[in-house]
Amino acid sequence: MQSTIQRMRRWLDPRNIRLIGKGDEGRRGIAVILALATMLVVVSVALELHITERNNMIGAAVTRDRITLQQMAASGVHIAMAVLLKDRQETESVSLQEDWADAETMAAIVETFPFEAGKLEVAIIDEMGKIQINALVQFPDGGNFNDSHRLLWERFAQLAIAADEELQHDDMLTLIHALKDWLDADDNITELSGAESDYYQTLDPPYEAKNGPLDHLSELLLVKGVTPEMYHGMAGIGGLSQYLTVFGAEKIGDQQFTFPGKININTAELPVLTAMLPFEYAEFAPLLIEHREATSGSVFTNDLTRQDWYKQVPGMAGATIDPGLLTVSSDIFRIIAGAEINGVRLTTTAVVERIKPSEMDPWQCKVLKWETE
């Protein structure tokens, strides 16, 4: 706007005005020029003020909508927490037969908290229906394989190889050994395909092996043998990130912790469920899912509260799932709350743990992770 005014001043400077005639005609010409120049200044200033105010209004509207979206998404997370706490008061087991896992039920619950504008969607995922990546190593000593999870990873590797023709046995073996070296507390390489800091220091840029549990799942991309394709998506079974979790640590004493690594058979997805089963029973995994979902009308017909319910599935009577992998309960969940206004969407993801500080205290939800994007 300042540059426009400066130009107008130069145009109006008498030294820059050339007379187009003499006498009255010349004066009328000057008057016309001055009138037009004045109108041009007024219009230009008004236009620039309008543009500035319009941009300010748009910026304010965007800021207002984003704040509203954040509040809506946060409300969605708290609605989900309330559902999870109600569920914990009713049952100790956790399955996909419950309200928190039903999309229609959750949508109906969300609708009871109307917003003046926009739309809110909430979904809950059982985080303990996934493979606890840190359970591959025995903590707190952190030096040796957890045998139950080593076999689980080997079965999971076979599943990945069967689904993706580009993957080879050596690729998955490298991943398992390198992951163990990344997690364990020492600098000893696990067999020939493992990797410690000596290997990672040769990369560009160089870095050190973690030698401890993963805090964020994306750290897996730093481990030898893990490609972006393997992490984000593999043919047929999705990416590793879909089936793994860094959560599940339990305290043992004041300073130490461990990762039990038990997986909820009631909520595990097909690839994880398949890897939980002994090799000779892997083909029965889809039947376990059918058993979990069986209904008569709107009522689920099968009881999933016992850990050995899988033996009721035809052909599974002689099967035994490693007790070190098996549970039917969970208290750690991932909540995804998506809010939308005027075509703009914001998603908040929270990982929460249901806890009971003492026998006298009510159940609470402790936030383990909160991200908004």
N, C-alpha and C positions, 0 to 999 in steps of 0.2 A: 504493500500500500504506500509506503514512503517513496518508492521509486516513481510511482504514478504521480504523486503530488509534485515531486521535483520536476518531472517532465512538464507538468502543467504550468509550473512557475516559469520555466524557460520559454514556453510558448507565449505566455502572457507578458513577458518582459517587453516594454515599449521598444527597446533597442532591437528586438527581433521581429517587430511587426512592420511589414511593408505596406505603405499606403497603396490602395488600388485606384484611387482617384483624387481629385482636388475638391476642396470646398465641402458642401453638404454631402456629396456622394462619397467622398473619402471618409468623412466622419461616420456616415451610415454603414460603410463597409467595416470600419473598425468596431462599431457597436455589434454588428452581426457576428464578427469573429469572436468578440469577447463573450457574447451570449452563448454561442456554440461551445466555446472552450469551457465556460462555467458549467454548462450542462454536462459536458464530457467528464469534468472533474467530479461532479456530484454523482453521476451514474457509476463511474469507476470506483469511487470510494464506497458507494452503497453495495456494489457487486462484491468487492473484496471483503467488506464487513459481513455480507451474507455468506460467502464461502467460509470465512473463518468461523462464524457462528454455527454454520451447518456442520462443519468438521467437529466443533466442540460438542454439539448435540449428539452426533453419531458416536463420538468417543465416550460421552457420558452414558449413552444408551448401552453401548457394548460393556462398559464397566458395570452398569446396573444389572444387565442380564447375566454377566459372569458371576457377580456376587449372589444373585438369585439362584443361579444354577448350582453354585457351591453349597448354598443352604439347602436346596432341594436334595442334592446327592447325599449330603450329611444326614438329612432327615431319613433318607432311604436306608442308610447304614444303621441308624438307630432303630428303625422299624424292624430290620432284619435281626438285630440283637435281641429285641423284645420277643420275637418269634422263637429264637434259639433258646432263650432263657425259659420260656413257657414250655418248650419241648423237653428241656432238661428236668423240669419239675415232674413231668409225666412219665418219663422212661429213661433208663440208663443206656439202653442200646440205641444205635443210630442207623437208620436205613433210609432208602429212597421212598419208602412208603409214608413218610411223615410230611407234615404241611410245608416245612421249609424247602423241601425238594420238589414240590409241585408248582409248576409255573402258573397255573390258573388260580390256585389258592393264594399264592403270593401276590398276584395281580389284584385279586379281590381285596386283600388286606391293604395294599397300597392305595386303592381307590377310596378307602374309608378316611384317608387323610388328603382331602382335595387341595389343589393349589389353584390360585386365580388364573394362572396361565401356565402353559408348558405341560410336559409329560414326564413321568418318572417310572422307571423300570428297575426292579431289584431281583437279583439272582443270588443263590447261596450254593457254594460248592464245599463238600467235605474235604478238607486238606489232608486228612489221614486216610483217604481212599487212594493216595498216591504213594510212590516209593520214596522213602526218606533217604535222600542221597547221602547224607552224612552217616547213615547207619551201615554203610559198606565197611567202615572201620570200627573196631571196638574202642569206644571211649569209656572211661577217661584216659586210659593209658595211651590210646591212639596209635598203636604200633602194628597191630595185626588185623587181618581180615575178620569180619564177622561172617562166619561160615554160612549161616542162613541166607544172608544177603548176597554173598558171593555166588551161591547157586541160583538165587533169584535173578541176579544180573546176567548170568550165563544163559538162563532160559529166556530172559528178555532179549538178549543178544540174538539168540536163534530165531526168535520171532521177528526181529528187525531184519535179519538177513533174508528170511523167507519172504518178507514183504517188499524188499528193495533189492533188485538184481545187482545194483552197483556196489552194495556193501559186501564185504568179504569177512570170513571168520577172523582173520588177522586184524581187520579194522576194529572190530568190537573187542577183541582181546586186548589190543593196544589201549582202547578206551578204559577198560576195567582196570588194567594194571596202572595206567597213568593216573586215573582217578584215585586209586588207592594211595599212590605216592603223593598226590596233591593233598590228600587228607591226613595221612599219617604224620607223626611227629618227628620222624627221623629223616636222614638224607640218603637212605639206602634204596637203590633202584630195585623195584619188584620185577624180577625176571628180565628178559631182554627188551621187552616193549614198554617198560615203565619209564618214568621221567622225573628227575629231580631238578634242582636249581641249575646244575651244570648244563642241562639241556636248554632250559628257558633263557639262560644268559647268552646263548648263541643267537637268539631271535632278535628281530629289529621291530620295535624297541625291546631291549632285554628286560626281564623281570624275574622275581624270585618265586619259587613254589610256595603255596600257602602254608603247607604243613600244619593244617588245622581245618576245622569244619567250614563249609561254605556259609557265608552270611546272606548272599544274594544268589539266586539261581543263575543269573547271567554270568557269574564267575566261571561257570562250566565252559564257556567259550574260550577261556584261557588255557584249558587243559589240553595236553597233547592228544591229537586224534579226534577232537570234537570240531566238526565243521559247522558253519552256519546252517547248512541244509539239514544236518543231523539234529541240530538244536531246535530249529524252528519248524521243520516238517520233513517227515520221511514218508515215502509212498506207502499208503495203506494204513499206517498206524499213527500218523501225525508226528510231531516233533517230540524230542525228549522232554522239552520244557512243559509239555501238556501232562506228563505222567510222573513228574518228580516234584519234590518239595524240600525246602531247607528247614522246615519247621518240624517240631516234634521232640525237641530237647526236654529232658527231665533232670531236675536237680537231684544229686545224691550227696548229701552233706552241704556244707556252707559254700564251698568254692568249686566243687566238681559237678560235672553233668555227664549224661549219657544220652544216646539216641536208641530207644528200644526198637524202633523200626517196624513195629506192628502195623499191618495194613487192614483197614476195615473192609472185610469181604462183602459187606452189604452195600458199599458205595463205589468200590473199585471199578474202573472202566475195563472193557474187554481185554486190552493188551496186558494190563497189570494183573487182572484176574487169571489170565492164561499163564503168566509167568509165576504166579503163586502155586499153581498146580504141578504135581510131578509130571515129568515129560510124557509118560504113558497115558496121562489123563488130560493133556492140554486141549484136546479136541472137544472136551465136555464143557469148556468155559461158556459157550453160548447158552447151553442148557441151564447153567447156574443163573444166568441173567434172566432167562425165561421164568425160572422158579421164583426169583425175586419179584418179578413183575406180574405174576399170575393173579388174576382177579375173578371174582364172581359178581358181575354187575359193577358196582363202584367200590366193592370191598376186596381188599387183598386177602388171598386165601392161605398163604403160607407164613408160618411164624419164623422170624429171622433173629430171634433173641438168643438162641443157642449157637455157640461157636461151631458146632458140628452139624448144623442144618444141611450143609452141602452133601452129606452122606445120604440124604433123602432123595436126591436127584437120581433118576434111573441110571444105573451103570457106575455110580460113584460110591457104592457101599464100601468097597475095599480101598478107597483112596484115603490118604492122610496128608493134610496140609501141615507143613512145619509149624508147630506151635509158636516158634519164634517170629513167625510172620503174621500170625492170625489174631484178629480181634473183631468184635462186632460193635464197638463203641468208639466215640471220638468226642473231643471237646475243642478242636481247632478247625475253624471254618474260614473260607474266603468269601467275602461279600462284595458283589459288584453292583453298584448303583449308578445308573445312567439317567441324566436329566437333559431335557431338550426344550429350548424356547426359540421361536422364530428361526428355526433351521439350524441353530447353534447347539451343539451337543457337548456335554462335559461328563466324564466318567470318574467316579471315585472307587478305588479298590482298597478294601480294608481286610486284613487278616486278624481275626479275633480269637481269643481263647476263653472258654467258659471256666471260671474258677470259683472256688468256695474257700475264702481265706480261713474260715474256721467253722466249726459245727454250728455256731450261733449266728453266723453271717448268712445272708441270702446269696444265691448264685449271682455272679457278676460276669460281665464280658470285659476282658482286658485286651486293649488294642496292641497287637504286635507289629503291625505295619499299616501305614496309611499313605496312599498315593492318589493324586488327582491329575488328570490329563484331559 
